[in-house]
Amino acid sequence: MISDQMPHWLWNLILAAIAIILGLLIKWGITRFLSYYAKQKQELLTYSFFRSFVAHLGMPVAYFIPLFFLNLALPLMQMNRLYYDPLDKAVDIFITLAFANLLINGIRVLEDYVFHMYDLNKTDNLKERKIRTQIVFIRKLIIAVIVFITIAIILLSFENMRKIGTGLLTGVGVGGIIVGFAAQNSLGNLLAGFQIAFTQPIRIDDVLVVEGEWGRVEDITLTYVVLRIWDQRRLILPINYFITKPFQNWTRISADILGTVFLYMDYTVPLDKVREEFDRLISDHKLWDGKVKVVQVTDAKDKVIEIRCLMSSRNSSDSFDLRCDIREHMIAYIQKNYPESLPRLRTAFSKSDAPEVITGLEENNVKPQ
């Protein structure tokens, strides 16, 4: 045999090189084929399954396939058991890690496909946000399980670790109670995450008012929620907060929302003219959704009346911009056309309240001739 005609170390080195090179060539062929097909057939699309496959699985496959062929080549190598067993164990561990990485990135490929099917870039995206929230939580949960199982497989492959595990199990009584108390918050968060994922009091991209802050749900993890505040700050809250405490969800059923503008004017303001101007402004505004437009006097105070302009829009962001525009133009309209109707104070004097006027002559006790 050829292996008998050369040193064992050289034969082993050649086998390892052949296995690794063959694995790299197969990986290169697969990725080249998929990249070419994606470029030729779907270059105009925003999403491509093949492009996602190459992006997420290209590097994990580059590790897994050479290690797989190296593992196949190990029984053909000629070396002492003193060196073979550690090498075999190391290759097994690396293959386990590479396979786990392959599974995790495969989940990301599926996630990309689901995100493409349920795109958030539409006005009424309630169903899309519902699906995305569930997918994100399930993906993170599955990744956590894969990581846990991978670590367990690697540790249990060592004989010493099995003995340690057996010893720990004998004292699980007291230890289990201690761990249970220590982990109750984490377990509570995990259960809260399950509840949020499937009952969905909040979803990805929901508009919330929490702790006096307005923002959108940017991310939902296994233990906390990230809220992106309107000024680009991030509010981090434990996930069980949304199970135990009240908050406002402006997009729970739909993104439609009513906005209000309050004007405080003098009693002399012509309400018919105010209504006409409001109708003209709102009807021509691109942010109005065409559903609600109302002007009402909602209060009469001692010095002013309260006028409420009510309007509807497609979402909270449009509502804020619409309210600001309407408020600005209504104030400018009243300032220009009815300045006397702006809030003012009135003081009335009677004759008996008029102060006595003293001339300079009277002040000096000089009587006029």
One Martini backbone bead per residue (centre of mass of N, CA, C, O) as a GRO file, in nm:
protein
  369
    1MET     BB    1   0.101   0.033   0.013
    2ILE     BB    2   0.134   0.370   0.025
    3SER     BB    3   0.141   0.400   0.343
    4ASP     BB    4   0.404   0.204   0.363
    5GLN     BB    5   0.606   0.410   0.179
    6MET     BB    6   0.554   0.625   0.412
    7PRO     BB    7   0.527   0.833   0.642
    8HIS     BB    8   0.279   0.879   0.866
    9TRP     BB    9   0.275   1.191   0.880
   10LEU     BB   10   0.246   1.232   0.573
   11TRP     BB   11  -0.012   1.072   0.530
   12ASN     BB   12  -0.186   1.238   0.726
   13LEU     BB   13  -0.142   1.511   0.588
   14ILE     BB   14  -0.263   1.436   0.313
   15LEU     BB   15  -0.544   1.360   0.409
   16ALA     BB   16  -0.615   1.629   0.539
   17ALA     BB   17  -0.575   1.804   0.285
   18ILE     BB   18  -0.777   1.660   0.102
   19ALA     BB   19  -1.028   1.701   0.280
   20ILE     BB   20  -1.020   2.011   0.294
   21ILE     BB   21  -1.009   2.078  -0.009
   22LEU     BB   22  -1.265   1.927  -0.089
   23GLY     BB   23  -1.456   2.090   0.091
   24LEU     BB   24  -1.391   2.371  -0.033
   25LEU     BB   25  -1.477   2.303  -0.323
   26ILE     BB   26  -1.770   2.235  -0.264
   27LYS     BB   27  -1.841   2.504  -0.136
   28TRP     BB   28  -1.764   2.680  -0.380
   29GLY     BB   29  -1.964   2.551  -0.581
   30ILE     BB   30  -2.225   2.616  -0.433
   31THR     BB   31  -2.195   2.928  -0.403
   32ARG     BB   32  -2.153   2.992  -0.703
   33PHE     BB   33  -2.421   2.882  -0.806
   34LEU     BB   34  -2.609   3.053  -0.626
   35SER     BB   35  -2.500   3.331  -0.706
   36TYR     BB   36  -2.554   3.312  -1.008
   37TYR     BB   37  -2.859   3.257  -0.995
   38ALA     BB   38  -2.935   3.512  -0.836
   39LYS     BB   39  -2.822   3.716  -1.049
   40GLN     BB   40  -2.981   3.616  -1.308
   41LYS     BB   41  -3.293   3.589  -1.181
   42GLN     BB   42  -3.288   3.813  -0.902
   43GLU     BB   43  -3.164   4.115  -0.928
   44LEU     BB   44  -3.451   4.288  -0.898
   45LEU     BB   45  -3.483   4.187  -0.619
   46THR     BB   46  -3.498   4.237  -0.274
   47TYR     BB   47  -3.537   3.922  -0.269
   48SER     BB   48  -3.327   3.621  -0.203
   49PHE     BB   49  -3.276   3.302  -0.124
   50PHE     BB   50  -2.984   3.268  -0.231
   51ARG     BB   51  -2.866   3.519  -0.098
   52SER     BB   52  -2.936   3.432   0.191
   53PHE     BB   53  -2.781   3.166   0.190
   54VAL     BB   54  -2.499   3.287   0.140
   55ALA     BB   55  -2.493   3.492   0.378
   56HIS     BB   56  -2.553   3.271   0.616
   57LEU     BB   57  -2.409   2.980   0.497
   58GLY     BB   58  -2.123   3.018   0.386
   59MET     BB   59  -1.943   2.999   0.645
   60PRO     BB   60  -2.052   2.738   0.782
   61VAL     BB   61  -1.988   2.553   0.535
   62ALA     BB   62  -1.677   2.612   0.534
   63TYR     BB   63  -1.649   2.442   0.804
   64PHE     BB   64  -1.817   2.175   0.783
   65ILE     BB   65  -1.716   2.017   0.531
   66PRO     BB   66  -1.414   1.979   0.602
   67LEU     BB   67  -1.471   1.840   0.876
   68PHE     BB   68  -1.629   1.601   0.758
   69PHE     BB   69  -1.393   1.487   0.582
   70LEU     BB   70  -1.192   1.462   0.814
   71ASN     BB   71  -1.360   1.252   0.971
   72LEU     BB   72  -1.347   1.037   0.739
   73ALA     BB   73  -1.018   1.028   0.741
   74LEU     BB   74  -0.928   0.924   1.023
   75PRO     BB   75  -0.939   0.600   0.989
   76LEU     BB   76  -0.687   0.621   0.768
   77MET     BB   77  -0.502   0.686   0.980
   78GLN     BB   78  -0.159   0.669   1.115
   79MET     BB   79  -0.168   0.634   1.471
   80ASN     BB   80  -0.149   0.678   1.782
   81ARG     BB   81  -0.375   0.660   2.039
   82LEU     BB   82  -0.257   0.907   2.193
   83TYR     BB   83  -0.337   1.099   1.932
   84TYR     BB   84  -0.612   1.009   1.814
   85ASP     BB   85  -0.821   1.069   2.039
   86PRO     BB   86  -0.788   1.379   2.062
   87LEU     BB   87  -0.843   1.437   1.762
   88ASP     BB   88  -1.124   1.311   1.748
   89LYS     BB   89  -1.247   1.488   1.970
   90ALA     BB   90  -1.194   1.763   1.835
   91VAL     BB   91  -1.352   1.712   1.574
   92ASP     BB   92  -1.624   1.659   1.709
   93ILE     BB   93  -1.652   1.939   1.838
   94PHE     BB   94  -1.632   2.108   1.576
   95ILE     BB   95  -1.874   1.976   1.435
   96THR     BB   96  -2.084   2.055   1.644
   97LEU     BB   97  -2.043   2.361   1.617
   98ALA     BB   98  -2.091   2.380   1.309
   99PHE     BB   99  -2.378   2.262   1.312
  100ALA     BB  100  -2.504   2.471   1.497
  101ASN     BB  101  -2.438   2.711   1.313
  102LEU     BB  102  -2.603   2.602   1.075
  103LEU     BB  103  -2.879   2.607   1.214
  104ILE     BB  104  -2.892   2.904   1.294
  105ASN     BB  105  -2.861   3.014   0.997
  106GLY     BB  106  -3.105   2.862   0.884
  107ILE     BB  107  -3.311   3.023   1.048
  108ARG     BB  108  -3.243   3.298   0.911
  109VAL     BB  109  -3.339   3.219   0.632
  110LEU     BB  110  -3.636   3.172   0.713
  111GLU     BB  111  -3.678   3.455   0.826
  112ASP     BB  112  -3.638   3.609   0.562
  113TYR     BB  113  -3.878   3.481   0.418
  114VAL     BB  114  -4.098   3.577   0.614
  115PHE     BB  115  -4.032   3.883   0.592
  116HIS     BB  116  -4.100   3.892   0.289
  117MET     BB  117  -4.403   3.797   0.318
  118TYR     BB  118  -4.404   4.010   0.583
  119ASP     BB  119  -4.429   4.327   0.523
  120LEU     BB  120  -4.407   4.649   0.687
  121ASN     BB  121  -4.437   4.832   0.412
  122LYS     BB  122  -4.736   4.928   0.527
  123THR     BB  123  -5.015   5.057   0.652
  124ASP     BB  124  -5.158   4.767   0.703
  125ASN     BB  125  -4.953   4.572   0.948
  126LEU     BB  126  -5.079   4.374   1.161
  127LYS     BB  127  -5.013   4.085   1.061
  128GLU     BB  128  -4.707   4.125   1.027
  129ARG     BB  129  -4.644   4.195   1.326
  130LYS     BB  130  -4.748   3.933   1.444
  131ILE     BB  131  -4.558   3.734   1.296
  132ARG     BB  132  -4.285   3.863   1.371
  133THR     BB  133  -4.303   3.832   1.675
  134GLN     BB  134  -4.312   3.524   1.675
  135ILE     BB  135  -4.054   3.465   1.509
  136VAL     BB  136  -3.848   3.608   1.688
  137PHE     BB  137  -3.899   3.443   1.943
  138ILE     BB  138  -3.860   3.158   1.826
  139ARG     BB  139  -3.572   3.199   1.724
  140LYS     BB  140  -3.444   3.261   2.003
  141LEU     BB  141  -3.531   3.001   2.140
  142ILE     BB  142  -3.395   2.797   1.948
  143ILE     BB  143  -3.108   2.903   1.984
  144ALA     BB  144  -3.092   2.849   2.288
  145VAL     BB  145  -3.135   2.542   2.261
  146ILE     BB  146  -2.895   2.479   2.079
  147VAL     BB  147  -2.676   2.581   2.269
  148PHE     BB  148  -2.743   2.399   2.507
  149ILE     BB  149  -2.714   2.124   2.359
  150THR     BB  150  -2.424   2.162   2.265
  151ILE     BB  151  -2.295   2.187   2.542
  152ALA     BB  152  -2.398   1.916   2.647
  153ILE     BB  153  -2.261   1.731   2.437
  154ILE     BB  154  -1.970   1.815   2.496
  155LEU     BB  155  -1.962   1.748   2.802
  156LEU     BB  156  -2.072   1.442   2.772
  157SER     BB  157  -1.808   1.341   2.608
  158PHE     BB  158  -1.692   1.346   2.893
  159GLU     BB  159  -1.629   1.144   3.154
  160ASN     BB  160  -1.592   1.351   3.386
  161MET     BB  161  -1.863   1.500   3.340
  162ARG     BB  162  -2.048   1.264   3.408
  163LYS     BB  163  -1.960   1.236   3.704
  164ILE     BB  164  -2.038   1.519   3.788
  165GLY     BB  165  -2.337   1.495   3.712
  166THR     BB  166  -2.400   1.262   3.906
  167GLY     BB  167  -2.319   1.417   4.165
  168LEU     BB  168  -2.526   1.648   4.132
  169LEU     BB  169  -2.790   1.476   4.133
  170THR     BB  170  -2.768   1.383   4.437
  171GLY     BB  171  -2.791   1.719   4.517
  172VAL     BB  172  -3.076   1.838   4.402
  173GLY     BB  173  -3.249   1.930   4.632
  174VAL     BB  174  -3.112   2.192   4.742
  175GLY     BB  175  -3.013   2.305   4.470
  176GLY     BB  176  -3.293   2.335   4.337
  177ILE     BB  177  -3.402   2.547   4.530
  178ILE     BB  178  -3.188   2.762   4.485
  179VAL     BB  179  -3.221   2.786   4.177
  180GLY     BB  180  -3.520   2.856   4.181
  181PHE     BB  181  -3.491   3.127   4.327
  182ALA     BB  182  -3.273   3.254   4.133
  183ALA     BB  183  -3.463   3.186   3.853
  184GLN     BB  184  -3.751   3.319   3.869
  185ASN     BB  185  -3.715   3.572   3.692
  186SER     BB  186  -3.625   3.430   3.433
  187LEU     BB  187  -3.875   3.247   3.410
  188GLY     BB  188  -4.077   3.478   3.406
  189ASN     BB  189  -3.972   3.605   3.143
  190LEU     BB  190  -4.012   3.357   2.963
  191LEU     BB  191  -4.320   3.333   3.008
  192ALA     BB  192  -4.380   3.620   2.912
  193GLY     BB  193  -4.276   3.573   2.627
  194PHE     BB  194  -4.485   3.364   2.547
  195GLN     BB  195  -4.733   3.542   2.598
  196ILE     BB  196  -4.656   3.770   2.398
  197ALA     BB  197  -4.623   3.597   2.135
  198PHE     BB  198  -4.945   3.487   2.150
  199THR     BB  199  -5.122   3.735   2.266
  200GLN     BB  200  -5.016   4.026   2.196
  201PRO     BB  201  -4.990   4.326   2.340
  202ILE     BB  202  -4.725   4.322   2.167
  203ARG     BB  203  -4.530   4.441   1.883
  204ILE     BB  204  -4.366   4.487   1.622
  205ASP     BB  205  -4.399   4.838   1.570
  206ASP     BB  206  -4.535   4.939   1.799
  207VAL     BB  207  -4.720   5.196   1.962
  208LEU     BB  208  -4.603   5.345   2.265
  209VAL     BB  209  -4.685   5.431   2.617
  210VAL     BB  210  -4.406   5.452   2.843
  211GLU     BB  211  -4.320   5.620   3.108
  212GLY     BB  212  -4.397   5.884   2.925
  213GLU     BB  213  -4.316   5.738   2.650
  214TRP     BB  214  -4.270   5.763   2.299
  215GLY     BB  215  -4.282   5.459   2.091
  216ARG     BB  216  -4.117   5.182   1.934
  217VAL     BB  217  -4.095   4.851   1.870
  218GLU     BB  218  -3.779   4.702   1.803
  219ASP     BB  219  -3.748   4.468   2.036
  220ILE     BB  220  -3.782   4.106   2.125
  221THR     BB  221  -3.682   3.923   2.380
  222LEU     BB  222  -3.653   3.691   2.633
  223THR     BB  223  -3.615   3.953   2.865
  224TYR     BB  224  -3.661   4.209   2.665
  225VAL     BB  225  -3.752   4.550   2.566
  226VAL     BB  226  -3.726   4.767   2.280
  227LEU     BB  227  -3.763   5.124   2.281
  228ARG     BB  228  -3.809   5.368   2.031
  229ILE     BB  229  -3.769   5.680   2.056
  230TRP     BB  230  -3.837   5.970   1.884
  231ASP     BB  231  -3.517   6.068   1.965
  232GLN     BB  232  -3.343   5.778   1.954
  233ARG     BB  233  -3.392   5.650   2.199
  234ARG     BB  234  -3.363   5.382   2.453
  235LEU     BB  235  -3.603   5.164   2.603
  236ILE     BB  236  -3.552   4.936   2.871
  237LEU     BB  237  -3.756   4.643   2.933
  238PRO     BB  238  -3.894   4.412   3.095
  239ILE     BB  239  -4.109   4.172   2.978
  240ASN     BB  240  -4.300   4.165   3.242
  241TYR     BB  241  -4.411   4.455   3.231
  242PHE     BB  242  -4.644   4.378   3.003
  243ILE     BB  243  -4.806   4.202   3.236
  244THR     BB  244  -4.812   4.403   3.514
  245LYS     BB  245  -4.843   4.678   3.348
  246PRO     BB  246  -4.952   4.968   3.235
  247PHE     BB  247  -5.028   5.066   2.887
  248GLN     BB  248  -4.993   5.212   2.567
  249ASN     BB  249  -5.164   5.105   2.254
  250TRP     BB  250  -5.195   5.249   1.928
  251THR     BB  251  -5.175   4.943   1.753
  252ARG     BB  252  -5.356   4.695   1.835
  253ILE     BB  253  -5.574   4.705   1.587
  254SER     BB  254  -5.474   4.985   1.466
  255ALA     BB  255  -5.321   5.281   1.322
  256ASP     BB  256  -5.547   5.446   1.370
  257ILE     BB  257  -5.598   5.805   1.451
  258LEU     BB  258  -5.678   6.065   1.674
  259GLY     BB  259  -5.657   6.421   1.652
  260THR     BB  260  -5.573   6.723   1.841
  261VAL     BB  261  -5.677   7.078   1.853
  262PHE     BB  262  -5.630   7.355   2.067
  263LEU     BB  263  -5.825   7.656   2.104
  264TYR     BB  264  -5.787   7.989   2.256
  265MET     BB  265  -6.060   8.217   2.259
  266ASP     BB  266  -6.253   8.459   2.214
  267TYR     BB  267  -6.598   8.522   2.216
  268THR     BB  268  -6.573   8.677   1.920
  269VAL     BB  269  -6.532   8.439   1.755
  270PRO     BB  270  -6.587   8.306   1.434
  271LEU     BB  271  -6.692   7.986   1.393
  272ASP     BB  272  -6.763   7.958   1.093
  273LYS     BB  273  -6.483   8.048   0.987
  274VAL     BB  274  -6.319   7.832   1.131
  275ARG     BB  275  -6.455   7.590   0.991
  276GLU     BB  276  -6.386   7.665   0.700
  277GLU     BB  277  -6.077   7.665   0.731
  278PHE     BB  278  -6.048   7.377   0.832
  279ASP     BB  279  -6.174   7.235   0.586
  280ARG     BB  280  -5.967   7.342   0.382
  281LEU     BB  281  -5.708   7.228   0.512
  282ILE     BB  282  -5.786   6.920   0.547
  283SER     BB  283  -5.872   6.852   0.249
  284ASP     BB  284  -5.562   6.927   0.135
  285HIS     BB  285  -5.431   6.712   0.312
  286LYS     BB  286  -5.214   6.432   0.291
  287LEU     BB  287  -5.256   6.320   0.608
  288TRP     BB  288  -5.545   6.280   0.555
  289ASP     BB  289  -5.793   6.002   0.554
  290GLY     BB  290  -6.114   6.103   0.527
  291LYS     BB  291  -6.296   6.061   0.805
  292VAL     BB  292  -6.217   6.299   1.026
  293LYS     BB  293  -6.392   6.631   1.084
  294VAL     BB  294  -6.391   6.854   1.370
  295VAL     BB  295  -6.566   7.138   1.523
  296GLN     BB  296  -6.554   7.229   1.878
  297VAL     BB  297  -6.703   7.342   2.174
  298THR     BB  298  -6.568   7.224   2.493
  299ASP     BB  299  -6.537   7.518   2.637
  300ALA     BB  300  -6.616   7.772   2.903
  301LYS     BB  301  -6.453   8.030   3.019
  302ASP     BB  302  -6.392   8.336   3.170
  303LYS     BB  303  -6.197   8.431   2.905
  304VAL     BB  304  -6.239   8.163   2.727
  305ILE     BB  305  -6.258   7.944   2.456
  306GLU     BB  306  -6.281   7.596   2.360
  307ILE     BB  307  -6.130   7.462   2.065
  308ARG     BB  308  -6.188   7.158   1.879
  309CYS     BB  309  -5.977   6.982   1.656
  310LEU     BB  310  -6.076   6.700   1.469
  311MET     BB  311  -5.860   6.427   1.345
  312SER     BB  312  -5.753   6.197   1.097
  313SER     BB  313  -5.518   5.912   1.060
  314ARG     BB  314  -5.310   5.642   0.981
  315ASN     BB  315  -5.099   5.747   1.204
  316SER     BB  316  -4.906   5.884   1.452
  317SER     BB  317  -4.707   6.039   1.274
  318ASP     BB  318  -4.916   6.184   1.099
  319SER     BB  319  -5.072   6.314   1.332
  320PHE     BB  320  -4.852   6.502   1.436
  321ASP     BB  321  -4.805   6.663   1.173
  322LEU     BB  322  -5.097   6.752   1.131
  323ARG     BB  323  -5.139   6.911   1.394
  324CYS     BB  324  -4.913   7.117   1.350
  325ASP     BB  325  -5.022   7.241   1.087
  326ILE     BB  326  -5.304   7.325   1.182
  327ARG     BB  327  -5.221   7.503   1.418
  328GLU     BB  328  -5.051   7.706   1.257
  329HIS     BB  329  -5.275   7.798   1.048
  330MET     BB  330  -5.495   7.887   1.247
  331ILE     BB  331  -5.337   8.106   1.390
  332ALA     BB  332  -5.267   8.272   1.137
  333TYR     BB  333  -5.559   8.327   1.049
  334ILE     BB  334  -5.650   8.484   1.307
  335GLN     BB  335  -5.430   8.699   1.309
  336LYS     BB  336  -5.509   8.820   1.024
  337ASN     BB  337  -5.845   8.838   1.049
  338TYR     BB  338  -5.887   8.803   1.400
  339PRO     BB  339  -5.724   8.965   1.636
  340GLU     BB  340  -5.965   9.033   1.842
  341SER     BB  341  -5.995   8.700   1.912
  342LEU     BB  342  -5.784   8.696   2.093
  343PRO     BB  343  -5.673   8.671   2.386
  344ARG     BB  344  -5.822   8.880   2.652
  345LEU     BB  345  -5.841   9.153   2.870
  346ARG     BB  346  -6.098   9.300   3.081
  347THR     BB  347  -6.172   9.650   3.184
  348ALA     BB  348  -6.404   9.816   3.400
  349PHE     BB  349  -6.510  10.159   3.444
  350SER     BB  350  -6.648  10.372   3.661
  351LYS     BB  351  -6.711  10.685   3.782
  352SER     BB  352  -6.655  10.616   4.087
  353ASP     BB  353  -6.358  10.490   4.002
  354ALA     BB  354  -6.248  10.752   3.926
  355PRO     BB  355  -5.991  10.950   3.945
  356GLU     BB  356  -5.874  11.233   4.078
  357VAL     BB  357  -5.799  11.542   3.933
  358ILE     BB  358  -5.492  11.721   3.975
  359THR     BB  359  -5.368  12.016   3.951
  360GLY     BB  360  -5.108  12.226   3.986
  361LEU     BB  361  -5.261  12.463   4.125
  362GLU     BB  362  -5.405  12.299   4.349
  363GLU     BB  363  -5.146  12.189   4.476
  364ASN     BB  364  -5.050  12.514   4.541
  365ASN     BB  365  -5.303  12.687   4.627
  366VAL     BB  366  -5.396  12.804   4.341
  367LYS     BB  367  -5.621  13.026   4.221
  368PRO     BB  368  -5.800  13.098   3.968
  369GLN     BB  369  -5.902  13.407   3.799
   0.00000   0.00000   0.00000
